[in-house]
Amino acid sequence: MSAFTAFFKKEVLENLRNGKLIILGILSFALGIMNPAIAKLTPWLLDLLSEQLAGSGMIVTDVPVNALTAWTQFFKNIPIALIVFVFLYSSTLTGEYETGTLVLILTKGLSRYQVLLAKFGTMLILWSSAYWLCFGITYAYTAYFWDNSIAVGRFSAAIHWWLFGVFVVALMILFSTLSKQYSGVLLGTGGSVLALYLLGFLPKIANYTPTALMHSTALLAGAESADDYRKTIVVTALISIACICTSIPVFNKKQL
């Protein structure tokens, strides 16, 4: 366990040194501010464009802006944060393959499954920290301008999107054990999400695909209930666990 703890600390410190943690923090902070800021500035921007649009025969009406607008913007911007996260951390294992550092780590007594769990744990903490930082800033900034209570399902929707991010992290770990190339992890993760998204168009399985969690914005206005997503949450959690469980034997047999 001491070797696992030391490797885990090494992973956290490495993210501080290579600047990835700083990039993730800045992005989360910026998006957290942008969400209510864009909502607040929308009427002003439309007012600036109204004269130009009027010349084209288009009439701009007043757009109601409230906390619901800001939270809708939050869920529109979160995919950006997740995509950046995937690009930043898809090399979490492939980089080790290229430098050969894993061989040195394993010779010091650390088991392969411990390496994998440490990698997963680090990525999970980083995703969770970045996500909830963005959520917290959006919440505080939105509360300053409006009443957050109008977005009744904001917490449920936020948990759903966070869980989808955990699922993506599990996919990244799985494809990091299947491929030695950074591009392989990107293509595997992105291709899996795209395939599940397309499968979501089939009515019979739409509620069972993890990508259904991306459509949780309907919870904001109370158009849907959190109970409607129980099946999706269970399936997403099971697939995520299956990805990690599959990764361990694959990684144990992988030639480094």
Secondary structure, 3 states (H helix, E strand, C coil): CHHHHHHHHHHHHHHHHCCHHHHHHHHHHHHHHHHHHHHHHHHHHHHHHHHHHHHCCCCCCCCCCCHHHHHHHHHHHHHHHHHHHHHHHCCCCHHHHHHCHHHHHHHCCCCHHHHHHHHHHHHHHHHHHHHHHHHHHHHHHHHHHCCHHHCCCHHHHHHHHHHHHHHHHHHHHHHHHHCCCHHHHHHHHHHHHHHHHHHCCCCCCHHHCHHHHHHHHHHCCCCCCHHHHHHHHHHHHHHHHHHHHHHHHHHHHCCC
